[in-house]
Amino acid sequence: GKVNFKLNAKNHTYFSFYTGSDNYFSGNTGINWTNTAATIRWTNLYSERLFINTTLSASGYDYFLHTDVSKNQRWNSHIANLNLKSDFSYFIKPHNELSFGAGVNGYNFNPGNLTTNGIQNSNVSARHSLEVMLYGNHELKLTPKWGLNYGLRFTSWTNSGEAFEFKFDENHNPIDTLVYKAGESYINFLNAEPRFTVQYQISDE
């Protein structure tokens, strides 16, 4: 489902929602899965040159492999995320656009664990991650045939507890388990991603 509201001449809001599920069982085994997503978006025409798009979205996906229905034994894999971002488009001239924005993404992963009668055998740790990103981009039409597009995107990724990680030796045998408390950061990445494009229109076709 989707619905949108025209608040006034310069502001619109949009809401969309999706959910679906299915299953297949044969005898004492089977599979089932569910998928849910929702988005709220606000668009604002701040001025004749500046356009703002702000989005809040969430999604979740679960996959279940039922290995023994009689014992309520099943394997579950799960991924969910919550995202907030704002994108700005500023038109310096009709063929000269500057776009920039920022966003925050939260993720929750369960790579896969087995439960029997509601009791989980935690062989693999769940993952909790936070991603923060900033970007800027300049799109310029130099002539009717030549175009230029360049930009830079910064991304920060952090894993945090509650979680545990295995340490392995050179033969990939587990030798230790590292335990992280709730909210404790243990993996951090920082990346800069440049981009550069030159366009040339050979003909109208």
CYANA upper distance limits for C-alpha pairs under 8 A (distance plus 0.5 A):
  1 GLY  CA     16 SER  CA      6.16
  1 GLY  CA     17 PHE  CA      5.92
  1 GLY  CA     18 TYR  CA      7.11
  2 LYS  CA     14 TYR  CA      7.85
  2 LYS  CA     15 PHE  CA      6.15
  2 LYS  CA     16 SER  CA      4.71
  2 LYS  CA     17 PHE  CA      6.98
  3 VAL  CA     14 TYR  CA      6.42
  3 VAL  CA     15 PHE  CA      5.90
  3 VAL  CA     16 SER  CA      7.00
  4 ASN  CA     12 HIS  CA      7.65
  4 ASN  CA     13 THR  CA      6.06
  4 ASN  CA     14 TYR  CA      4.72
  4 ASN  CA     15 PHE  CA      6.67
  5 PHE  CA     12 HIS  CA      6.22
  5 PHE  CA     13 THR  CA      5.75
  5 PHE  CA     14 TYR  CA      6.96
  6 LYS  CA     11 ASN  CA      6.91
  6 LYS  CA     12 HIS  CA      5.16
  6 LYS  CA     13 THR  CA      7.17
  7 LEU  CA     11 ASN  CA      5.92
  7 LEU  CA     12 HIS  CA      6.07
  7 LEU  CA     13 THR  CA      7.84
  8 ASN  CA     12 HIS  CA      7.64
 10 LYS  CA     43 THR  CA      8.47
 10 LYS  CA     44 ASN  CA      6.11
 10 LYS  CA     45 LEU  CA      5.39
 10 LYS  CA     46 TYR  CA      7.58
 11 ASN  CA     42 TRP  CA      7.69
 11 ASN  CA     43 THR  CA      6.22
 11 ASN  CA     44 ASN  CA      5.21
 11 ASN  CA     45 LEU  CA      7.07
 12 HIS  CA     42 TRP  CA      6.31
 12 HIS  CA     43 THR  CA      5.78
 12 HIS  CA     44 ASN  CA      7.24
 13 THR  CA     40 ILE  CA      7.73
 13 THR  CA     41 ARG  CA      6.08
 13 THR  CA     42 TRP  CA      4.95
 13 THR  CA     43 THR  CA      6.86
 14 TYR  CA     39 THR  CA      8.33
 14 TYR  CA     40 ILE  CA      6.19
 14 TYR  CA     41 ARG  CA      5.57
 14 TYR  CA     42 TRP  CA      6.99
 15 PHE  CA     38 ALA  CA      8.00
 15 PHE  CA     39 THR  CA      6.20
 15 PHE  CA     40 ILE  CA      5.13
 15 PHE  CA     41 ARG  CA      7.04
 16 SER  CA     38 ALA  CA      6.12
 16 SER  CA     39 THR  CA      5.81
 16 SER  CA     40 ILE  CA      7.25
 17 PHE  CA     36 THR  CA      8.21
 17 PHE  CA     37 ALA  CA      6.31
 17 PHE  CA     38 ALA  CA      4.83
 17 PHE  CA     39 THR  CA      7.08
 18 TYR  CA     35 ASN  CA      8.40
 18 TYR  CA     36 THR  CA      6.08
 18 TYR  CA     37 ALA  CA      5.71
 18 TYR  CA     38 ALA  CA      6.85
 19 THR  CA     34 THR  CA      7.97
 19 THR  CA     35 ASN  CA      6.09
 19 THR  CA     36 THR  CA      4.73
 19 THR  CA     37 ALA  CA      6.95
 20 GLY  CA     34 THR  CA      6.25
 20 GLY  CA     35 ASN  CA      5.85
 20 GLY  CA     36 THR  CA      7.04
 21 SER  CA     32 ASN  CA      7.88
 21 SER  CA     33 TRP  CA      6.06
 21 SER  CA     34 THR  CA      4.69
 21 SER  CA     35 ASN  CA      6.78
 22 ASP  CA     32 ASN  CA      6.15
 22 ASP  CA     33 TRP  CA      6.25
 22 ASP  CA     34 THR  CA      7.27
 23 ASN  CA     30 GLY  CA      7.95
 23 ASN  CA     31 ILE  CA      6.08
 23 ASN  CA     32 ASN  CA      4.42
 23 ASN  CA     33 TRP  CA      6.93
 24 TYR  CA     30 GLY  CA      6.01
 24 TYR  CA     31 ILE  CA      5.90
 24 TYR  CA     32 ASN  CA      6.81
 25 PHE  CA     29 THR  CA      6.35
 25 PHE  CA     30 GLY  CA      4.41
 25 PHE  CA     31 ILE  CA      6.78
 26 SER  CA     30 GLY  CA      6.39
 28 ASN  CA     67 THR  CA      7.87
 28 ASN  CA     68 ASP  CA      6.12
 28 ASN  CA     69 VAL  CA      5.65
 28 ASN  CA     70 SER  CA      7.23
 29 THR  CA     65 LEU  CA      8.32
 29 THR  CA     66 HIS  CA      5.74
 29 THR  CA     67 THR  CA      5.65
 29 THR  CA     68 ASP  CA      6.13
 29 THR  CA     69 VAL  CA      6.46
 30 GLY  CA     65 LEU  CA      6.66
 30 GLY  CA     66 HIS  CA      5.56
 30 GLY  CA     67 THR  CA      7.49
 30 GLY  CA     69 VAL  CA      8.49
 31 ILE  CA     63 TYR  CA      8.06
 31 ILE  CA     64 PHE  CA      6.05
 31 ILE  CA     65 LEU  CA      5.13
 31 ILE  CA     66 HIS  CA      6.26
 32 ASN  CA     63 TYR  CA      6.65
 32 ASN  CA     64 PHE  CA      5.79
 32 ASN  CA     65 LEU  CA      7.35
 33 TRP  CA     61 TYR  CA      7.98
 33 TRP  CA     62 ASP  CA      5.99
 33 TRP  CA     63 TYR  CA      4.95
 33 TRP  CA     64 PHE  CA      6.52
 34 THR  CA     61 TYR  CA      6.29
 34 THR  CA     62 ASP  CA      5.86
 34 THR  CA     63 TYR  CA      7.29
 35 ASN  CA     59 SER  CA      8.13
 35 ASN  CA     60 GLY  CA      6.41
 35 ASN  CA     61 TYR  CA      5.07
 35 ASN  CA     62 ASP  CA      7.16
 36 THR  CA     59 SER  CA      6.01
 36 THR  CA     60 GLY  CA      5.82
 36 THR  CA     61 TYR  CA      7.04
 37 ALA  CA     57 SER  CA      8.00
 37 ALA  CA     58 ALA  CA      6.22
 37 ALA  CA     59 SER  CA      4.60
 37 ALA  CA     60 GLY  CA      6.98
 38 ALA  CA     57 SER  CA      6.16
 38 ALA  CA     58 ALA  CA      5.98
 38 ALA  CA     59 SER  CA      6.91
 39 THR  CA     55 THR  CA      7.52
 39 THR  CA     56 LEU  CA      6.28
 39 THR  CA     57 SER  CA      4.71
 39 THR  CA     58 ALA  CA      7.06
 40 ILE  CA     55 THR  CA      6.31
 40 ILE  CA     56 LEU  CA      5.72
 40 ILE  CA     57 SER  CA      6.75
 41 ARG  CA     53 ASN  CA      7.61
 41 ARG  CA     54 THR  CA      6.18
 41 ARG  CA     55 THR  CA      4.85
 41 ARG  CA     56 LEU  CA      6.84
 42 TRP  CA     53 ASN  CA      6.38
 42 TRP  CA     54 THR  CA      5.73
 42 TRP  CA     55 THR  CA      6.93
 43 THR  CA     51 PHE  CA      8.02
 43 THR  CA     52 ILE  CA      6.25
 43 THR  CA     53 ASN  CA      5.06
 43 THR  CA     54 THR  CA      6.95
 44 ASN  CA     51 PHE  CA      6.49
 44 ASN  CA     52 ILE  CA      5.57
 44 ASN  CA     53 ASN  CA      6.94
 45 LEU  CA     50 LEU  CA      6.93
 45 LEU  CA     51 PHE  CA      5.27
 45 LEU  CA     52 ILE  CA      6.91
 46 TYR  CA     50 LEU  CA      6.00
 46 TYR  CA     51 PHE  CA      6.30
 46 TYR  CA     52 ILE  CA      7.43
 47 SER  CA     51 PHE  CA      7.55
 49 ARG  CA     89 SER  CA      8.40
 49 ARG  CA     90 TYR  CA      5.92
 49 ARG  CA     91 PHE  CA      5.44
 49 ARG  CA     92 ILE  CA      7.44
 50 LEU  CA     88 PHE  CA      7.54
 50 LEU  CA     89 SER  CA      6.18
 50 LEU  CA     90 TYR  CA      4.98
 50 LEU  CA     91 PHE  CA      7.05
 51 PHE  CA     88 PHE  CA      6.30
 51 PHE  CA     89 SER  CA      5.58
 51 PHE  CA     90 TYR  CA      6.95
 52 ILE  CA     86 SER  CA      7.54
 52 ILE  CA     87 ASP  CA      6.32
 52 ILE  CA     88 PHE  CA      5.17
 52 ILE  CA     89 SER  CA      6.98
 53 ASN  CA     86 SER  CA      6.15
 53 ASN  CA     87 ASP  CA      5.62
 53 ASN  CA     88 PHE  CA      6.97
 54 THR  CA     84 LEU  CA      8.04
 54 THR  CA     85 LYS  CA      6.24
 54 THR  CA     86 SER  CA      4.74
 54 THR  CA     87 ASP  CA      6.83
 55 THR  CA     83 ASN  CA      8.25
 55 THR  CA     84 LEU  CA      6.24
 55 THR  CA     85 LYS  CA      5.96
 55 THR  CA     86 SER  CA      6.93
 56 LEU  CA     82 LEU  CA      8.12
 56 LEU  CA     83 ASN  CA      6.19
 56 LEU  CA     84 LEU  CA      5.08
 56 LEU  CA     85 LYS  CA      7.27
 57 SER  CA     82 LEU  CA      6.40
 57 SER  CA     83 ASN  CA      5.68
 57 SER  CA     84 LEU  CA      7.11
 58 ALA  CA     80 ALA  CA      7.96
 58 ALA  CA     81 ASN  CA      6.11
 58 ALA  CA     82 LEU  CA      4.94
 58 ALA  CA     83 ASN  CA      6.72
 59 SER  CA     80 ALA  CA      6.00
 59 SER  CA     81 ASN  CA      6.06
 59 SER  CA     82 LEU  CA      7.32
 60 GLY  CA     78 HIS  CA      7.98
 60 GLY  CA     79 ILE  CA      6.32
 60 GLY  CA     80 ALA  CA      4.65
 60 GLY  CA     81 ASN  CA      7.15
 61 TYR  CA     78 HIS  CA      6.21
 61 TYR  CA     79 ILE  CA      5.90
 61 TYR  CA     80 ALA  CA      6.81
 62 ASP  CA     76 ASN  CA      7.46
 62 ASP  CA     77 SER  CA      6.33
 62 ASP  CA     78 HIS  CA      5.07
 62 ASP  CA     79 ILE  CA      7.26
 63 TYR  CA     76 ASN  CA      6.18
 63 TYR  CA     77 SER  CA      5.75
 63 TYR  CA     78 HIS  CA      6.98
 64 PHE  CA     74 ARG  CA      6.88
 64 PHE  CA     75 TRP  CA      6.05
 64 PHE  CA     76 ASN  CA      5.12
 64 PHE  CA     77 SER  CA      7.15
 65 LEU  CA     74 ARG  CA      5.89
 65 LEU  CA     75 TRP  CA      5.45
 65 LEU  CA     76 ASN  CA      7.00
 66 HIS  CA     72 ASN  CA      8.07
 66 HIS  CA     73 GLN  CA      6.53
 66 HIS  CA     74 ARG  CA      4.63
 66 HIS  CA     75 TRP  CA      6.83
 67 THR  CA     73 GLN  CA      6.35
 67 THR  CA     74 ARG  CA      6.00
 67 THR  CA     75 TRP  CA      7.89
 68 ASP  CA     72 ASN  CA      6.64
 68 ASP  CA     73 GLN  CA      5.52
 68 ASP  CA     74 ARG  CA      7.35
 69 VAL  CA     73 GLN  CA      6.55
 69 VAL  CA     74 ARG  CA      8.15
 71 LYS  CA    116 THR  CA      7.04
 71 LYS  CA    117 ASN  CA      6.90
 72 ASN  CA    115 THR  CA      8.36
 72 ASN  CA    116 THR  CA      6.15
 72 ASN  CA    117 ASN  CA      5.59
 72 ASN  CA    118 GLY  CA      8.11
 73 GLN  CA    114 LEU  CA      7.65
 73 GLN  CA    115 THR  CA      6.13
 73 GLN  CA    116 THR  CA      4.76
 73 GLN  CA    117 ASN  CA      6.85
 74 ARG  CA    114 LEU  CA      6.21
 74 ARG  CA    115 THR  CA      6.10
 74 ARG  CA    116 THR  CA      7.18
 75 TRP  CA    112 GLY  CA      6.96
 75 TRP  CA    113 ASN  CA      5.98
 75 TRP  CA    114 LEU  CA      4.78
 75 TRP  CA    115 THR  CA      6.87
 76 ASN  CA    110 ASN  CA      8.25
 76 ASN  CA    112 GLY  CA      5.75
 76 ASN  CA    113 ASN  CA      6.09
 76 ASN  CA    114 LEU  CA      6.95
 76 ASN  CA    115 THR  CA      8.41
 77 SER  CA    109 PHE  CA      8.41
 77 SER  CA    110 ASN  CA      5.90
 77 SER  CA    111 PRO  CA      5.82
 77 SER  CA    112 GLY  CA      4.79
 77 SER  CA    113 ASN  CA      7.38
 78 HIS  CA    108 ASN  CA      8.35
 78 HIS  CA    109 PHE  CA      6.26
 78 HIS  CA    110 ASN  CA      5.34
 78 HIS  CA    111 PRO  CA      7.16
 78 HIS  CA    112 GLY  CA      7.75
 79 ILE  CA    107 TYR  CA      7.87
 79 ILE  CA    108 ASN  CA      6.19
 79 ILE  CA    109 PHE  CA      5.08
 79 ILE  CA    110 ASN  CA      6.80
 80 ALA  CA    107 TYR  CA      6.28
 80 ALA  CA    108 ASN  CA      5.69
 80 ALA  CA    109 PHE  CA      7.14
 81 ASN  CA    105 ASN  CA      7.40
 81 ASN  CA    106 GLY  CA      5.89
 81 ASN  CA    107 TYR  CA      4.88
 81 ASN  CA    108 ASN  CA      6.75
 82 LEU  CA    105 ASN  CA      6.27
 82 LEU  CA    106 GLY  CA      5.62
 82 LEU  CA    107 TYR  CA      7.17
 83 ASN  CA    103 GLY  CA      7.81
 83 ASN  CA    104 VAL  CA      6.35
 83 ASN  CA    105 ASN  CA      4.94
 83 ASN  CA    106 GLY  CA      6.87
 84 LEU  CA    103 GLY  CA      6.10
 84 LEU  CA    104 VAL  CA      5.90
 84 LEU  CA    105 ASN  CA      7.03
 85 LYS  CA    101 GLY  CA      7.87
 85 LYS  CA    102 ALA  CA      6.19
 85 LYS  CA    103 GLY  CA      4.42
 85 LYS  CA    104 VAL  CA      6.81
 86 SER  CA    101 GLY  CA      5.99
 86 SER  CA    102 ALA  CA      6.18
 86 SER  CA    103 GLY  CA      6.88
 87 ASP  CA     99 SER  CA      7.78
 87 ASP  CA    100 PHE  CA      6.51
 87 ASP  CA    101 GLY  CA      4.91
 87 ASP  CA    102 ALA  CA      7.34
 88 PHE  CA     99 SER  CA      6.00
 88 PHE  CA    100 PHE  CA      5.81
 88 PHE  CA    101 GLY  CA      6.27
 89 SER  CA     97 GLU  CA      7.42
 89 SER  CA     98 LEU  CA      6.45
 89 SER  CA     99 SER  CA      4.95
 89 SER  CA    100 PHE  CA      7.26
 90 TYR  CA     97 GLU  CA      6.29
 90 TYR  CA     98 LEU  CA      5.59
 90 TYR  CA     99 SER  CA      6.58
 91 PHE  CA     95 HIS  CA      8.23
 91 PHE  CA     96 ASN  CA      6.50
 91 PHE  CA     97 GLU  CA      4.99
 91 PHE  CA     98 LEU  CA      6.74
 92 ILE  CA     96 ASN  CA      5.93
 92 ILE  CA     97 GLU  CA      6.36
 92 ILE  CA     98 LEU  CA      7.63
 93 LYS  CA     97 GLU  CA      7.41
 95 HIS  CA    139 GLU  CA      8.32
 95 HIS  CA    140 LEU  CA      6.46
 95 HIS  CA    141 LYS  CA      5.77
 96 ASN  CA    138 HIS  CA      8.08
 96 ASN  CA    139 GLU  CA      6.47
 96 ASN  CA    140 LEU  CA      5.10
 96 ASN  CA    141 LYS  CA      6.85
 97 GLU  CA    138 HIS  CA      6.44
 97 GLU  CA    139 GLU  CA      5.71
 97 GLU  CA    140 LEU  CA      6.93
 98 LEU  CA    136 GLY  CA      8.03
 98 LEU  CA    137 ASN  CA      6.37
 98 LEU  CA    138 HIS  CA      5.12
 98 LEU  CA    139 GLU  CA      6.90
 99 SER  CA    136 GLY  CA      6.30
 99 SER  CA    137 ASN  CA      5.61
 99 SER  CA    138 HIS  CA      6.85
100 PHE  CA    134 LEU  CA      8.16
100 PHE  CA    135 TYR  CA      5.90
100 PHE  CA    136 GLY  CA      4.61
100 PHE  CA    137 ASN  CA      6.57
101 GLY  CA    134 LEU  CA      6.39
101 GLY  CA    135 TYR  CA      6.05
101 GLY  CA    136 GLY  CA      7.18
102 ALA  CA    132 VAL  CA      8.14
102 ALA  CA    133 MET  CA      6.09
102 ALA  CA    134 LEU  CA      4.97
102 ALA  CA    135 TYR  CA      7.01
103 GLY  CA    132 VAL  CA      6.36
103 GLY  CA    133 MET  CA      5.82
103 GLY  CA    134 LEU  CA      7.20
104 VAL  CA    130 LEU  CA      7.84
104 VAL  CA    131 GLU  CA      6.26
104 VAL  CA    132 VAL  CA      5.13
104 VAL  CA    133 MET  CA      7.06
105 ASN  CA    130 LEU  CA      6.29
105 ASN  CA    131 GLU  CA      5.46
105 ASN  CA    132 VAL  CA      6.93
106 GLY  CA    128 HIS  CA      8.11
106 GLY  CA    129 SER  CA      6.38
106 GLY  CA    130 LEU  CA      5.18
106 GLY  CA    131 GLU  CA      6.89
107 TYR  CA    127 ARG  CA      8.31
107 TYR  CA    128 HIS  CA      6.26
107 TYR  CA    129 SER  CA      5.54
107 TYR  CA    130 LEU  CA      6.84
108 ASN  CA    126 ALA  CA      7.79
108 ASN  CA    127 ARG  CA      6.19
108 ASN  CA    128 HIS  CA      5.29
108 ASN  CA    129 SER  CA      7.06
109 PHE  CA    126 ALA  CA      6.07
109 PHE  CA    127 ARG  CA      5.38
109 PHE  CA    128 HIS  CA      7.04
110 ASN  CA    124 VAL  CA      8.33
110 ASN  CA    125 SER  CA      7.55
110 ASN  CA    126 ALA  CA      5.05
110 ASN  CA    127 ARG  CA      6.92
111 PRO  CA    124 VAL  CA      7.38
111 PRO  CA    125 SER  CA      8.15
111 PRO  CA    126 ALA  CA      7.26
112 GLY  CA    124 VAL  CA      7.20
113 ASN  CA    120 GLN  CA      7.47
113 ASN  CA    121 ASN  CA      6.96
113 ASN  CA    122 SER  CA      6.43
113 ASN  CA    123 ASN  CA      6.85
113 ASN  CA    124 VAL  CA      6.88
114 LEU  CA    120 GLN  CA      6.39
114 LEU  CA    121 ASN  CA      6.06
114 LEU  CA    122 SER  CA      7.79
115 THR  CA    119 ILE  CA      5.65
115 THR  CA    120 GLN  CA      4.63
115 THR  CA    121 ASN  CA      6.39
116 THR  CA    120 GLN  CA      7.09
125 SER  CA    163 ALA  CA      6.17
125 SER  CA    164 PHE  CA      6.14
125 SER  CA    165 GLU  CA      7.51
126 ALA  CA    163 ALA  CA      6.75
127 ARG  CA    159 ASN  CA      7.56
127 ARG  CA    160 SER  CA      7.99
127 ARG  CA    161 GLY  CA      8.03
127 ARG  CA    163 ALA  CA      7.11
128 HIS  CA    159 ASN  CA      6.24
128 HIS  CA    160 SER  CA      6.10
128 HIS  CA    161 GLY  CA      7.11
128 HIS  CA    162 GLU  CA      8.30
129 SER  CA    157 TRP  CA      7.50
129 SER  CA    158 THR  CA      6.00
129 SER  CA    159 ASN  CA      4.89
129 SER  CA    160 SER  CA      6.66
130 LEU  CA    157 TRP  CA      6.26
130 LEU  CA    158 THR  CA      5.72
130 LEU  CA    159 ASN  CA      7.05
131 GLU  CA    155 THR  CA      7.46
131 GLU  CA    156 SER  CA      6.03
131 GLU  CA    157 TRP  CA      4.99
131 GLU  CA    158 THR  CA      6.99
132 VAL  CA    155 THR  CA      6.31
132 VAL  CA    156 SER  CA      5.63
132 VAL  CA    157 TRP  CA      7.14
133 MET  CA    153 ARG  CA      7.60
133 MET  CA    154 PHE  CA      5.99
133 MET  CA    155 THR  CA      4.93
133 MET  CA    156 SER  CA      6.79
134 LEU  CA    153 ARG  CA      6.25
134 LEU  CA    154 PHE  CA      5.70
134 LEU  CA    155 THR  CA      7.20
135 TYR  CA    151 GLY  CA      7.90
135 TYR  CA    152 LEU  CA      6.19
135 TYR  CA    153 ARG  CA      4.63
135 TYR  CA    154 PHE  CA      6.65
136 GLY  CA    151 GLY  CA      5.94
136 GLY  CA    152 LEU  CA      6.09
136 GLY  CA    153 ARG  CA      6.99
137 ASN  CA    149 ASN  CA      7.77
137 ASN  CA    150 TYR  CA      6.25
137 ASN  CA    151 GLY  CA      4.50
137 ASN  CA    152 LEU  CA      7.07
138 HIS  CA    149 ASN  CA      6.19
138 HIS  CA    150 TYR  CA      6.02
138 HIS  CA    151 GLY  CA      6.60
139 GLU  CA    147 GLY  CA      8.17
139 GLU  CA    148 LEU  CA      6.42
139 GLU  CA    149 ASN  CA      4.92
139 GLU  CA    150 TYR  CA      7.24
140 LEU  CA    147 GLY  CA      6.33
140 LEU  CA    148 LEU  CA      5.65
140 LEU  CA    149 ASN  CA      6.74
141 LYS  CA    146 TRP  CA      6.84
141 LYS  CA    147 GLY  CA      4.93
141 LYS  CA    148 LEU  CA      6.83
142 LEU  CA    146 TRP  CA      5.94
142 LEU  CA    147 GLY  CA      5.86
142 LEU  CA    148 LEU  CA      7.53
143 THR  CA    147 GLY  CA      7.44
145 LYS  CA    199 GLN  CA      8.30
145 LYS  CA    200 TYR  CA      5.89
145 LYS  CA    201 GLN  CA      5.34
145 LYS  CA    202 ILE  CA      7.83
146 TRP  CA    198 VAL  CA      8.00
146 TRP  CA    199 GLN  CA      6.14
146 TRP  CA    200 TYR  CA      5.22
146 TRP  CA    201 GLN  CA      7.17
147 GLY  CA    198 VAL  CA      6.38
147 GLY  CA    199 GLN  CA      5.23
147 GLY  CA    200 TYR  CA      6.89
148 LEU  CA    196 PHE  CA      8.30
148 LEU  CA    197 THR  CA      6.41
148 LEU  CA    198 VAL  CA      5.29
148 LEU  CA    199 GLN  CA      6.64
149 ASN  CA    195 ARG  CA      8.47
149 ASN  CA    196 PHE  CA      6.30
149 ASN  CA    197 THR  CA      5.48
149 ASN  CA    198 VAL  CA      6.94
150 TYR  CA    194 PRO  CA      8.18
150 TYR  CA    195 ARG  CA      5.92
150 TYR  CA    196 PHE  CA      4.76
150 TYR  CA    197 THR  CA      6.64
151 GLY  CA    194 PRO  CA      6.40
151 GLY  CA    195 ARG  CA      5.81
151 GLY  CA    196 PHE  CA      7.13
152 LEU  CA    192 ALA  CA      7.47
152 LEU  CA    193 GLU  CA      6.17
152 LEU  CA    194 PRO  CA      4.89
152 LEU  CA    195 ARG  CA      6.71
153 ARG  CA    192 ALA  CA      6.27
153 ARG  CA    193 GLU  CA      5.51
153 ARG  CA    194 PRO  CA      6.83
154 PHE  CA    190 LEU  CA      7.92
154 PHE  CA    191 ASN  CA      6.27
154 PHE  CA    192 ALA  CA      5.11
154 PHE  CA    193 GLU  CA      6.79
155 THR  CA    189 PHE  CA      8.44
155 THR  CA    190 LEU  CA      6.24
155 THR  CA    191 ASN  CA      5.71
155 THR  CA    192 ALA  CA      7.01
156 SER  CA    188 ASN  CA      7.83
156 SER  CA    189 PHE  CA      6.19
156 SER  CA    190 LEU  CA      5.05
156 SER  CA    191 ASN  CA      7.05
157 TRP  CA    187 ILE  CA      8.46
157 TRP  CA    188 ASN  CA      6.13
157 TRP  CA    189 PHE  CA      5.53
157 TRP  CA    190 LEU  CA      7.00
158 THR  CA    185 SER  CA      7.16
158 THR  CA    186 TYR  CA      7.96
158 THR  CA    187 ILE  CA      6.07
158 THR  CA    188 ASN  CA      5.03
158 THR  CA    189 PHE  CA      7.04
159 ASN  CA    185 SER  CA      6.26
159 ASN  CA    186 TYR  CA      6.42
159 ASN  CA    187 ILE  CA      5.55
159 ASN  CA    188 ASN  CA      7.11
160 SER  CA    180 TYR  CA      8.09
160 SER  CA    182 ALA  CA      7.62
160 SER  CA    183 GLY  CA      6.04
160 SER  CA    184 GLU  CA      5.64
160 SER  CA    185 SER  CA      4.66
160 SER  CA    186 TYR  CA      6.35
160 SER  CA    187 ILE  CA      7.76
161 GLY  CA    180 TYR  CA      5.59
161 GLY  CA    181 LYS  CA      5.65
161 GLY  CA    182 ALA  CA      4.88
161 GLY  CA    183 GLY  CA      5.65
161 GLY  CA    184 GLU  CA      5.64
161 GLY  CA    185 SER  CA      7.01
161 GLY  CA    186 TYR  CA      8.15
162 GLU  CA    179 VAL  CA      8.36
162 GLU  CA    180 TYR  CA      6.06
162 GLU  CA    181 LYS  CA      5.28
162 GLU  CA    182 ALA  CA      4.43
162 GLU  CA    183 GLY  CA      7.08
162 GLU  CA    184 GLU  CA      7.77
163 ALA  CA    179 VAL  CA      6.63
163 ALA  CA    180 TYR  CA      5.79
163 ALA  CA    181 LYS  CA      7.42
163 ALA  CA    182 ALA  CA      8.01
164 PHE  CA    177 THR  CA      7.15
164 PHE  CA    178 LEU  CA      5.93
164 PHE  CA    179 VAL  CA      4.88
164 PHE  CA    180 TYR  CA      6.42
165 GLU  CA    177 THR  CA      6.17
165 GLU  CA    178 LEU  CA      5.59
165 GLU  CA    179 VAL  CA      7.10
166 PHE  CA    174 PRO  CA      6.69
166 PHE  CA    175 ILE  CA      7.97
166 PHE  CA    176 ASP  CA      6.36
166 PHE  CA    177 THR  CA      5.06
166 PHE  CA    178 LEU  CA      6.72
167 LYS  CA    174 PRO  CA      6.10
167 LYS  CA    175 ILE  CA      6.23
167 LYS  CA    176 ASP  CA      5.56
167 LYS  CA    177 THR  CA      6.54
167 LYS  CA    178 LEU  CA      7.86
168 PHE  CA    172 HIS  CA      5.56
168 PHE  CA    173 ASN  CA      5.62
168 PHE  CA    174 PRO  CA      4.83
168 PHE  CA    175 ILE  CA      5.93
168 PHE  CA    176 ASP  CA      7.65
169 ASP  CA    173 ASN  CA      6.01
169 ASP  CA    174 PRO  CA      7.09
169 ASP  CA    175 ILE  CA      7.01
180 TYR  CA    184 GLU  CA      6.55
180 TYR  CA    185 SER  CA      8.38
180 TYR  CA    186 TYR  CA      7.99
